[in-house]
Amino acid sequence: MHWSEQLHQFRCSTNYWPLVHGVELSDGARYVMRAAHARWLMLVITRELLDMGTEYWHLRMLVTRLLNSTHIKFIDAAGSNVCCCRVQAQMLDARKFELRAAWTGNSWLIMLSKEDFR
């Protein structure tokens, strides 16, 4: 079974996993990182989140596989584009999916789009 078919099972995270200082992963985001071999993706998202600081509290990240790259679009709570980035020569084996990020007051939490956090 493909890893993307398992994402529905992640609804509420009770454990947060540190990725780097200031960024944690929910259970679902950690699963994606491991199952899809996508640590590189989480690190690219992390770099963008840390560069943004705390100007935004909630963001959606639309991840799209292109021909020879992966495109990540960051969208704020109002639906406006915040930034985009493209990672050359890195691709997921899924065409499109969505992640979210929330500022928890101490760190960023990266999670699946359907996951709730405590």
Stockholm file with secondary structure:
# STOCKHOLM 1.0

chainA/1-118         MHWSEQLHQFRCSTNYWPLVHGVELSDGARYVMRAAHARWLMLVITRELLDMGTEYWHLRMLVTRLLNSTHIKFIDAAGSNVCCCRVQAQMLDARKFELRAAWTGNSWLIMLSKEDFR
#=GR chainA/1-118 SS CCGGGGGGGCCBCSCCEEEETTEEECHHHHHHHHHTTCHHHHHHHHHHHHHHTTSCSEEEEEEEECSSEEEEEEEETTSCEEEEEEEETCCCSSSEEEEEEEECSSSEEEEETTCBCC
#=GC SS_cons         CCGGGGGGGCCBCSCCEEEETTEEECHHHHHHHHHTTCHHHHHHHHHHHHHHTTSCSEEEEEEEECSSEEEEEEEETTSCEEEEEEEETCCCSSSEEEEEEEECSSSEEEEETTCBCC
//
